[in-house]
Amino acid sequence: MNLKPSDLSDARIADARKPGDNRFERWLRQRKGNGLLLLLGFVFLLFAFDSILAFALVLSGLREADLFYATAWMSTRAADHANLPGLREVLPRHPRLYGAYSDRFEADGLLGGRLVRNFLTIAPSKKLDWAEKSFWFMTTDQGFPPVEEDIPHYAIPKPAGVFRVIVIGGSTVEGNGVNSPLDSLPAKLQGLFDGALREHPDAKIERVEVVNAGVSNYASDSEYLYLLVDLLRFQPNLVLAYDGWNDAEVLPTWISGDRQTRPYRSGPQQDNEERVNASFTPIGALQIAAAIASQHALGFLDGFATFKLLHVVLNLTAPPAVVESPYDPAYSRQAAQFYIENRERMLALARQNGFRFASLLQPIMGVDGKDYAASERAHSSLITPTQMQEREVFYGEVRPLLQSFKAAHEEGDVCVADLSDTVFTGRAEPVYADDGHLLPAGNQIVAKRVMDELRRCRLLPF
C-alpha cells in the first residue's frame, strides 16, 4: 500500500490524540524540542519577573542596585574606579580584583589568619557602614596595606639611610573605618614622618619607611607572635604597638577556653585545625567541599531578587538569637594582666634586637571620655551591655598596670603612652566610623599625638 505524505501527517496527528489528552499535552508530543522550548520559556519568564522585582526594590530604595545582577549596571559604588586617588598606578600590577573586602584573609598555621598578599578590592562588604563608592583596599606583594601612593617594597636587608617603623595592632591599624588604605593610622604617620624629615635636612637618615602590620582581630598575643616570627626580618628601628580594643573584647574569649582556645591560640587557629583534621577522612573532606559549594551557591543565588526576598523573609521568621552568656569580669582582668605580659615580651625582643619600642593604649567608645557628636551617639547606642562591661573592666584594670610598666621601663629607647582617655579630649567633631574604628580625621589626630609622645620620649631619628 502506497501512503502519501499527507496521509503520514494525518496518521501522526491521529496517534497524538489519545483519550483524556488536552491541547497542551498533544503539543508537547508533536515535536521533541517542544519540551525544551517550554523550559526556556519558563526560565525567560522567571528572569523577567526577577528583573522587574529587582528594579522595583532598587527604585523604591529598599535595596541597593549592586545587590542584584539585573540592576548592577546602575550602581555607582565602583564606578570609574581607575580614577580613584592612589589606584591609577596600582591596577596594572593587580590584574585580579577580589570580590569583597572580607576576602582579604588567608589561613596561617601559627597566627590563625593573615592578610592575603597582592590583594585588591573596590567592593566593600555591605556591613561596612563607612564604605563609600570611592572605597578600595589593597595589600602589597609582602602582605602589608600601603601607606603612600608610591607603593613601597620593603627591602631586606634594610638599605643604609632608612629608618624603618613597624606599626602592629588590629583592625584599627590595618585601616578599618576609612575608604582608602592611604587614610589609615600608619599612612598618617608616614605623612608626618616625611614632613618632619623635610624640616631636618641635616638628619643622618635619608628616608623613614612606615610599615602597616595591622591585622584585623589581632590582640596583643597575636601581635607578639607576628613580630617574633615574621616582622623581625624587616629590621625595624622602631616598633609601635597600638592596641587595646581586641584585648578588651576578643582576648577574654580566648582566655575563657571557649572551643579549646587560650592565649596564643585564637578562634581562627581552632577553625584551621578542625578543617585540617576533617580533611584527613573521606567523609570530612566531602563535608568541607559541600560546605564550600553551598556557600558559593548561596552567594550566587543572592544576586537574584526573588531569592534575596525569600532570604529576607526566612531571616525575619528565624528563631531569636541566642542570649549572651553572663559576663565574667575575671577573664577581662586576666586579659589586662596578659596584655602587660605581652608588653614585657615585646620589650625583650626590642632589647635583644636593638630597636626602639613604643606601647600605645588606644581609645575606643565608652572609655575615652569624648563628648560624642550625633553620628557617634548612634554608634555608641549599639554597644551591647556585655561589650561595655568588657571595655570598662579591661581599661579600668590595664591603665594602672600600664603606669607601673611605664615607671619601670620608660627610659632610653622605650616609650609608654595611654592615649585612651585623653587623645580626643575637647574634640567635638566626629572621629569614629563606628564604635571603635576611626575616620581619617580621627587617625590624623591620633597620629599627631603619637608623634608628640615619640618626641617626648626622644625616639625620633631627628
C-alpha positions in Angstrom: 0.0 0.0 0.0 1.3 3.4 -1.0 0.9 6.2 1.5 1.1 9.8 0.6 3.0 12.4 2.8 -0.3 13.9 3.8 -1.5 10.5 5.0 1.6 10.1 7.2 0.9 13.6 8.8 -2.7 12.7 9.4 -1.5 9.4 11.0 0.8 11.2 13.4 -1.9 13.6 14.4 -4.3 10.8 15.0 -1.8 8.9 17.0 -1.1 12.0 19.1 -4.8 12.3 20.0 -5.4 10.0 23.0 -8.4 9.9 25.3 -8.1 12.5 28.0 -5.4 14.5 26.2 -5.6 18.2 26.2 -4.0 20.5 23.6 -1.0 21.2 25.7 -0.1 17.5 26.1 -0.6 16.9 22.4 1.6 19.9 21.6 4.4 18.5 23.9 4.4 15.2 21.9 4.3 16.8 18.5 8.0 17.7 18.4 10.9 16.5 20.5 12.1 20.1 21.0 8.8 21.4 22.4 9.7 20.4 26.0 13.0 22.3 25.7 11.1 25.3 24.3 8.7 25.2 27.3 11.6 25.1 29.8 13.4 28.0 28.1 10.1 30.0 28.1 9.7 29.3 31.8 13.3 30.4 32.5 12.7 33.6 30.5 9.6 34.4 32.4 11.4 33.8 35.7 14.3 36.1 34.7 11.8 38.7 33.5 9.9 38.6 36.8 13.1 38.6 38.8 14.4 41.6 36.9 11.1 43.5 37.4 11.2 42.8 41.1 14.9 43.9 41.3 14.1 47.2 39.6 11.1 47.7 41.9 13.2 47.1 45.1 16.0 49.4 43.9 13.8 52.2 42.7 11.8 52.0 46.0 15.0 52.5 47.9 14.7 49.2 49.8 17.8 47.6 48.3 21.0 48.9 46.6 21.5 48.4 42.8 24.7 46.4 43.1 22.9 43.7 45.1 21.2 42.2 42.0 22.5 41.1 38.6 19.7 42.8 36.8 20.5 46.3 38.3 24.2 46.0 38.9 24.9 48.3 36.0 23.0 51.1 37.8 25.4 51.0 40.8 27.9 53.8 41.2 29.8 52.1 44.1 32.7 51.1 41.9 32.1 53.5 39.1 35.2 54.8 37.3 37.5 53.0 39.8 40.5 53.5 37.7 40.5 57.2 38.6 40.2 56.7 42.4 43.0 58.5 44.2 46.0 56.3 44.5 44.6 53.5 42.4 45.5 54.5 38.8 49.1 53.2 39.1 48.1 50.1 41.2 45.6 48.4 38.8 48.1 47.3 36.2 50.0 45.4 38.9 46.9 43.8 40.2 45.0 42.1 37.3 42.8 40.3 39.7 40.1 42.2 41.7 38.8 40.3 44.7 35.0 40.3 45.1 34.8 41.7 48.6 36.8 43.3 51.4 36.1 40.2 53.5 38.2 38.1 51.1 41.4 39.7 52.3 42.4 36.9 54.7 44.3 33.6 54.3 44.9 30.8 56.7 48.1 30.8 58.8 49.2 27.9 60.8 50.6 29.9 63.7 48.5 33.1 63.7 45.2 31.7 62.5 44.9 34.2 59.7 46.8 37.0 58.0 46.3 39.3 55.1 46.5 38.0 51.5 49.4 39.2 49.5 48.7 41.3 46.4 45.0 41.7 47.4 42.9 44.4 45.8 39.2 45.1 46.1 36.9 48.0 45.3 33.8 46.2 46.6 33.2 46.7 50.3 31.1 44.4 52.4 27.6 45.6 52.8 28.2 45.5 56.5 30.7 48.4 56.4 28.7 51.5 57.4 31.5 53.9 56.4 32.3 52.5 52.9 31.5 54.8 50.1 31.7 54.4 46.3 35.3 55.5 46.5 36.2 52.6 48.8 39.3 50.5 47.9 41.7 48.3 49.9 44.8 46.5 48.9 48.0 44.8 50.2 51.4 44.8 48.7 53.4 41.7 47.5 54.6 41.5 51.1 51.1 41.5 52.6 51.0 45.0 54.0 48.4 47.7 53.3 50.2 50.6 51.5 50.9 53.8 53.3 51.5 56.1 50.3 50.7 56.2 46.6 54.2 55.1 45.6 53.6 51.5 46.8 56.6 50.5 48.8 58.5 47.2 48.8 60.5 46.9 52.0 64.0 45.7 51.0 65.7 43.0 53.1 68.3 43.7 54.3 67.3 47.2 55.1 69.2 49.8 53.0 71.5 52.2 54.6 70.0 55.6 55.5 66.5 54.1 56.1 64.7 54.4 59.4 62.0 51.7 59.4 58.9 52.0 61.7 56.6 49.0 62.1 53.1 49.6 63.5 51.4 46.5 64.9 47.8 46.2 66.0 44.4 45.0 64.9 41.9 46.4 62.5 42.3 50.0 63.8 45.9 49.8 62.4 45.0 47.8 59.3 42.7 50.6 58.3 39.0 49.7 59.0 36.9 52.9 59.1 38.4 54.6 56.1 37.8 54.3 52.3 41.4 54.0 51.3 44.5 52.5 53.0 46.2 55.8 52.4 44.0 57.2 55.2 44.9 54.6 57.8 46.8 55.5 61.0 50.2 54.2 59.7 49.6 56.2 56.4 49.0 59.4 58.5 52.2 58.6 60.5 54.1 58.2 57.2 53.0 61.7 56.1 54.0 63.2 59.5 57.4 61.5 59.4 58.0 62.7 55.9 57.1 66.3 56.9 59.4 66.1 60.0 62.2 64.8 57.9 61.9 67.7 55.5 62.2 70.1 58.4 65.5 68.5 59.4 67.7 68.4 56.2 70.7 67.7 58.4 69.3 64.4 59.7 71.5 61.4 59.5 68.8 59.4 57.7 67.5 59.7 54.2 64.1 58.2 54.5 61.5 57.0 57.0 59.6 53.8 56.0 56.4 53.1 57.9 55.1 49.5 57.7 51.4 48.9 58.3 51.5 45.5 60.1 47.9 45.7 61.4 45.7 42.6 61.0 42.0 42.6 62.0 41.2 40.6 65.1 44.8 40.5 66.3 45.2 41.1 70.1 48.5 41.6 71.8 49.3 37.9 71.8 48.9 37.6 68.0 50.9 40.8 67.6 53.7 39.5 69.6 53.8 36.2 67.6 53.6 38.2 64.3 56.5 40.4 65.4 58.6 37.4 66.6 58.2 35.1 63.6 57.8 37.4 60.7 58.4 41.1 61.3 61.9 41.0 62.8 63.4 40.1 59.5 62.4 43.6 58.2 65.0 45.0 60.7 62.8 47.7 62.3 64.4 50.7 64.0 61.1 51.4 65.9 58.1 49.3 66.7 54.8 50.9 67.7 52.2 48.7 69.4 48.8 50.4 69.1 46.0 48.3 70.6 43.6 47.7 73.5 40.2 47.1 71.8 40.7 43.4 70.9 42.4 42.7 74.2 39.3 44.0 75.9 36.7 42.1 73.8 38.5 39.3 71.9 41.3 38.1 74.2 38.9 37.3 77.2 37.1 34.9 74.9 40.3 33.1 74.0 41.3 33.0 77.7 38.0 31.6 78.7 38.9 28.4 76.8 35.8 28.6 74.5 36.2 26.0 71.7 39.7 24.9 73.1 41.1 28.4 72.7 43.6 30.1 75.0 46.2 32.8 74.9 48.3 32.4 71.7 45.5 30.1 70.4 42.7 32.1 68.8 39.4 31.0 67.3 40.7 31.1 63.7 43.5 28.8 64.7 41.0 26.3 66.1 38.9 26.6 63.0 42.0 25.8 60.9 42.8 22.7 63.0 39.2 21.4 62.7 39.2 21.8 59.0 42.7 20.2 58.5 41.7 17.2 60.8 38.4 16.8 58.9 40.2 16.8 55.5 42.1 13.6 56.5 38.9 11.5 56.2 36.9 11.0 53.1 33.6 12.0 54.7 35.2 15.0 56.3 36.7 16.1 53.0 33.3 15.7 51.3 31.6 17.7 54.1 34.2 20.6 53.6 33.6 20.5 49.9 29.8 20.5 50.3 30.0 23.4 52.8 32.2 25.5 50.4 30.0 24.6 47.4 26.8 25.5 49.3 28.3 28.8 50.4 29.2 29.8 46.9 25.8 28.7 45.6 24.0 30.8 48.2 26.3 33.7 47.3 25.4 33.3 43.6 21.6 32.9 44.2 21.6 36.1 46.4 22.1 38.1 43.2 18.6 37.3 42.2 15.8 39.5 43.7 13.4 36.6 44.2 15.9 34.6 46.2 17.1 37.7 48.1 13.5 38.4 49.1 12.9 34.8 50.1 16.2 35.0 52.1 15.0 38.2 53.9 11.6 36.6 54.7 13.3 33.5 56.2 15.6 35.6 58.3 12.6 37.5 59.6 11.0 34.3 60.7 14.2 32.7 62.0 14.3 31.9 65.7 15.6 34.6 68.1 19.4 34.9 68.6 20.9 33.0 71.5 21.1 35.1 74.6 24.6 36.1 75.7 26.1 34.1 78.5 26.6 36.0 81.8 29.7 38.2 81.7 32.6 37.1 83.9 34.9 40.1 84.7 37.6 37.7 85.8 38.5 37.0 82.2 38.9 40.7 81.5 41.2 41.1 84.5 43.3 38.2 83.2 43.4 39.8 79.8 44.7 43.0 81.3 47.4 41.2 83.1 48.3 39.2 80.0 48.4 42.5 77.9 51.1 43.7 80.2 53.0 40.4 80.0 52.9 40.7 76.2 54.3 44.2 76.5 57.2 42.7 78.5 57.8 40.1 75.8 57.8 42.8 73.1 60.2 44.9 75.1 62.5 41.9 75.5 62.5 41.5 71.7 63.3 45.2 71.3 66.3 44.9 73.6 67.5 41.7 72.0 67.3 43.0 68.5 68.3 46.6 69.1 65.1 48.5 68.1 63.1 51.2 69.9 59.7 50.3 71.3 56.5 52.3 72.0 53.5 51.0 73.8 50.3 52.9 72.9 46.9 52.1 74.5 44.2 53.1 72.0 40.9 55.0 72.5 37.5 53.3 71.9 34.0 54.4 72.6 32.7 54.1 76.1 36.1 54.5 77.8 37.6 57.5 76.0 35.8 60.4 77.8 34.8 62.1 74.5 31.7 64.2 74.1 30.2 62.4 71.1 28.7 64.0 68.0 25.3 63.0 66.8 26.6 60.4 64.4 28.8 58.9 67.1 26.0 58.6 69.6 24.2 56.5 67.0 27.2 54.1 67.0 27.6 54.1 70.8 23.9 53.1 71.3 24.7 49.8 69.5 27.3 48.8 72.1 25.9 45.8 74.0 25.9 45.8 77.8 28.4 43.0 77.8 30.7 44.8 75.4 30.5 47.9 77.6 31.4 45.9 80.7 34.3 44.3 78.9 35.7 47.7 78.0 35.2 49.3 81.4 36.7 46.4 83.3 39.7 45.8 81.0 40.6 49.5 80.6 40.0 50.1 84.4 42.4 47.3 85.1 45.0 47.9 82.5 45.6 51.6 83.0 47.2 51.4 86.4 49.2 48.3 85.3 50.4 50.3 82.3 51.5 53.2 84.5 53.6 50.7 86.6 55.1 49.3 83.4 55.9 52.9 82.3 57.6 53.7 85.6 59.7 50.6 85.4 60.7 50.7 81.7 60.3 54.1 80.1 63.8 55.2 79.6 66.3 55.2 76.7 64.6 53.5 73.8 61.2 52.8 75.3 58.0 55.0 75.3 54.7 54.2 77.1 51.6 56.3 76.5 48.0 55.9 77.4 46.0 57.6 74.6 42.7 56.0 75.6 41.1 58.8 77.6 43.0 62.0 76.6 43.6 62.0 72.8 40.0 63.2 71.9 39.5 65.5 74.9 37.8 68.7 73.8 37.1 67.3 70.3 33.5 67.9 69.2 33.8 66.8 65.6 33.1 63.1 64.6 36.2 61.0 64.8 34.7 57.5 64.9 33.4 55.5 61.9 31.7 53.0 64.3 32.2 52.2 68.0 36.0 51.9 67.7 37.4 52.4 64.2 38.4 55.9 63.3 37.6 58.1 60.4 40.6 59.8 58.5 40.2 62.8 60.8 40.5 60.6 63.9 43.5 58.8 62.6 45.2 62.2 61.9 44.5 63.3 65.5 46.0 60.1 66.9 49.0 60.2 64.6 49.8 63.7 65.7 49.6 62.6 69.4 51.8 59.6 68.7 54.4 61.9 67.2 54.2 64.1 70.3 54.8 61.1 72.5 57.7 59.9 70.4 59.3 63.4 70.7 58.7 63.4 74.4 60.5 60.0 74.7 63.2 61.1 72.2 62.6 58.1 69.9 62.5 60.1 66.7 65.6 59.9 64.5 65.9 63.7 64.1 
